[in-house]
Amino acid sequence: MNLDRLKKEKNAVILGHNYQIPEIQDAADFLGDSLGLAQSASKTDADVIVFCGVDFMAETAKVLNPDKIVVLPDLAATCPMAAMATPVLLKKMRDEYPDAAVVSYVNTTAEIKALSDICCTSANAVKVVSSLPEKEIIFVPDMNLGKYVQRFTNKKIILWPGYCYVHKNIKKEQILELKKIHPDAEILVHPECTPDVIDIADFAYSTGGMVNHVKKSNSKEFIIGTEEGICYRLKKENPDKNFYSTGSVCSGMKKITFEKLVKSLENLKPRIKLSDKIIEDAKKPIQRMMKIGRG
């Protein structure tokens, strides 16, 4: 069945992350990073949200739209970093640091968000932490993003020992080798990268930040230190510019295919299901994050 006809029949909207395969990016009604997609999810009038991303993103959409059907085309599209934070361990850490605020990166499960004071994305993590009165911050779950935030604040950042394997595997040597080949290229990396990679970059941005920067930049060449999927969007929107990827791939993001997207729209499955309690408790820190906006 034709995708546009299916969307109309189901009154559905398709949200796609910047790391999705080209066919999904082209099919998405809204394309963006975690914060942008969370904002799009909260504003949609559709009865059905098909989230082409990974599990925690679809959960966020469900929290913000409890009365809507939220579909993740493949439940195997998971985020290993999100799985590194568990409610039991977070409660234990809260007990150890009773005066600390819990800032949970949006790359966490709804259960973890429900135990947090506020959420953040890579786009606004510094702004979120700076907005809090507490002097100690438990930052869950990405230690590298937490270390990045620490550069911009005098607050004590208590790091959770989690990481994104995609960004952890981007090496300084890779970036420097690309720079040798393309000496005029600007280096853009994600804040989930390790500190030594961030140190040699011209800019550290969320994927949405990269999209915005490239549009405005006078540079014609860019080394992109994040998941390779974003390079498709960057080239599509800036055909006169060149992008050099580190070849980093998130297997979870690549689980969703066009065929799975169509099938999920036809069947409205697999659906994201959360308890009313989790939805109620997780919504507050997400909404606090969205009010702060981008950094």
Secondary structure by P-SEA (a helix, b strand, c coil): ccaaaaaaaacbbbbbcccccaaaaaaccccccaaaaaaaaaccccccccccccaaaaaaaaaacccbbbbcccccccccccccccaaaaaaaaaacccbbbbbcccccaaaaaacccccccccaaaaaaacccccccccccaaaaaaaaaccccccccccccccccccccaaaaaaaaaacccbbbbbcccccaaaaaaccccccaaaaaaaaaacccccccccccccaaaaaaaacccbbbbbccccccccccccaaaaaaaaaccccbbbbcaaaaaaaaaaaaaaaaaccc
